[in-house]
Amino acid sequence: MNFENAVNIEDLRRCARRHVPRAVFHYVEGGVEDEIGMARNRSAMDAVRLLPRYLVDTSRRTQVTTLFGRQYEMPLGVAPMGLSGISRPGTDLALATAAGRAGIPFTLSNVSNDPLDKVVEAGNGHVFFQLYPCRDRALMYATMARAADLGVQVLMVTVDVPVHPNRERNTRSGFGAALKLKLPYVLEAARHPRWIIEYLAHGGVPKFRNLLSAEVTAASSAKDIAIASGAQLADTTQTWNDFEEIRRRWPGKLAIKGVMHPEDARRAVALGADGVVVSNHGGRQLDLAPSPLETLPAIRAALPESVAVMFDSGIRRGSHVLAAMCLGADFVFAGRAMLYGAIAGRERGAARAIEILKREIDLQMGQMGCASTDELGAKWLL
Ligand SMILES: Cc1cc2nc3c(=O)[nH]c(=O)nc-3n(C[C@H](O)[C@H](O)[C@H](O)COP(=O)(O)O)c2cc1C
């Protein structure tokens, strides 16, 4: 099947799987340890019961949704995904372009591969920047200042990676060896000639072009890059004082990503956060964490209306977006669903993922008797 004929996100996932070597697919797809969190994201979604209301005029349905004072064409954006250049060179740009054209936000990770200035241009004013706090604070502030200079208006600070997660799929599939193009890996990768040609034509291991560290920029081998970037990220010394300092320095809107406890959400807002992304990182960090769908209502209830409550983890269908919004989200992000599209067909594949989800949201809204995403709320929940 070609990505253009994909009927749903699962079809795009299958196309993506065929395109990339096994180790790369497992990197994208996998969770942490036993992948209970990933399964829980799905089962929590499956447990939602949406109660339709009929004989309501929904002939003029609109998905236009406001986030941080700006209108987007859908209540859905692209979640930050680092190292996406390993899936396919230019993936950050492909996703940003597709999102920009669709009028929805794209979030660039600070461990991304395409340069921020190019991504901002491609994203047509819809680009957010996501920051993993760095050990070297001066470096982190310089990265933030660069994003602000380039006109980025929303900074998303991810706090749920204090340590490197134990992703056993990566260990088993030899993901590190994949980066280094070791022999067993090369033999498997040879079964994906289009991927390997693109990979080599773009210089092999993709560079972290937005980490702005002298060591990372100078690093050339996969091992050097891993060491240099690892030394910066997964910093267990970060505290709320750092978050406060980030707030002091960031001129635009500030969101905190990965918050699961209502008290953490409240604290972030007390320190000046404009928004909270309720997320378990797609089940990639703490395996026994709840699904963010389970913590969403309590977090919404803990925060004033003026604070944007966002959600991600497990979005594969338009109805999942609607479920999260009925449970309290003002806006939703999807990670893998978008990435499958970009892997399968670059910018057009990403556009296909957006189009599929947009159509599903539209049809489900019609089915539910909901004319506007503004109306979504608990009244649709059983
Ligand atoms: C391949 C991949 C890379 C990711 N990299 C980052 C990252 O750099 N920063 C971040 O905050 N979250 C990262 N995430 C988590 C996503 O932002 C998001 O929370 C998660 O994908 C949501 O779950 P979903 O994939 O089921 O939609 C990554 C997720 C994936 C799948």
Ligand as a Chemical Component Dictionary entry (heavy atoms), coordinates in Angstrom:
data_LIG
# 
_chem_comp.id                   LIG 
_chem_comp.type                 NON-POLYMER 
_chem_comp.pdbx_formal_charge   0 
_chem_comp.three_letter_code    LIG 
# 
loop_
_chem_comp_atom.comp_id 
_chem_comp_atom.atom_id 
_chem_comp_atom.alt_atom_id 
_chem_comp_atom.type_symbol 
_chem_comp_atom.charge 
_chem_comp_atom.model_Cartn_x 
_chem_comp_atom.model_Cartn_y 
_chem_comp_atom.model_Cartn_z 
_chem_comp_atom.pdbx_ordinal 
LIG C1  C1  C 0 10.316 9.080  18.208 1  
LIG C2  C2  C 0 9.867  9.980  19.332 2  
LIG C3  C3  C 0 10.712 10.973 19.784 3  
LIG C4  C4  C 0 10.299 11.819 20.814 4  
LIG N1  N1  N 0 11.115 12.853 21.198 5  
LIG C5  C5  C 0 10.662 13.761 22.089 6  
LIG C6  C6  C 0 11.410 14.929 22.367 7  
LIG O1  O1  O 0 12.489 15.161 21.825 8  
LIG N2  N2  N 0 10.912 15.793 23.283 9  
LIG C7  C7  C 0 9.719  15.588 23.931 10 
LIG O2  O2  O 0 9.297  16.400 24.745 11 
LIG N3  N3  N 0 8.988  14.495 23.657 12 
LIG C8  C8  C 0 9.404  13.596 22.745 13 
LIG N4  N4  N 0 8.629  12.519 22.425 14 
LIG C9  C9  C 0 7.291  12.388 23.049 15 
LIG C10 C10 C 0 6.237  13.121 22.227 16 
LIG O3  O3  O 0 6.411  14.506 22.272 17 
LIG C11 C11 C 0 4.827  12.807 22.738 18 
LIG O4  O4  O 0 4.757  13.075 24.111 19 
LIG C12 C12 C 0 4.414  11.367 22.472 20 
LIG O5  O5  O 0 4.885  10.925 21.226 21 
LIG C13 C13 C 0 2.908  11.266 22.517 22 
LIG O6  O6  O 0 2.478  9.955  22.325 23 
LIG P1  P1  P 0 1.995  9.399  20.883 24 
LIG O7  O7  O 0 3.228  9.116  20.106 25 
LIG O8  O8  O 0 1.260  8.165  21.257 26 
LIG O9  O9  O 0 1.141  10.464 20.244 27 
LIG C14 C14 C 0 9.022  11.635 21.413 28 
LIG C15 C15 C 0 8.188  10.616 20.958 29 
LIG C16 C16 C 0 8.593  9.795  19.926 30 
LIG C17 C17 C 0 7.645  8.736  19.445 31 
# 
loop_
_chem_comp_bond.comp_id 
_chem_comp_bond.atom_id_1 
_chem_comp_bond.atom_id_2 
_chem_comp_bond.value_order 
_chem_comp_bond.pdbx_ordinal 
LIG C1  C2  SING 1  
LIG C2  C3  SING 2  
LIG C2  C16 DOUB 3  
LIG C3  C4  DOUB 4  
LIG C4  N1  SING 5  
LIG C4  C14 SING 6  
LIG N1  C5  DOUB 7  
LIG C5  C6  SING 8  
LIG C5  C8  SING 9  
LIG C6  O1  DOUB 10 
LIG C6  N2  SING 11 
LIG N2  C7  SING 12 
LIG C7  O2  DOUB 13 
LIG C7  N3  SING 14 
LIG N3  C8  DOUB 15 
LIG C8  N4  SING 16 
LIG N4  C9  SING 17 
LIG N4  C14 SING 18 
LIG C9  C10 SING 19 
LIG C10 O3  SING 20 
LIG C10 C11 SING 21 
LIG C11 O4  SING 22 
LIG C11 C12 SING 23 
LIG C12 O5  SING 24 
LIG C12 C13 SING 25 
LIG C13 O6  SING 26 
LIG O6  P1  SING 27 
LIG P1  O7  DOUB 28 
LIG P1  O8  SING 29 
LIG P1  O9  SING 30 
LIG C14 C15 DOUB 31 
LIG C15 C16 SING 32 
LIG C16 C17 SING 33 
# 
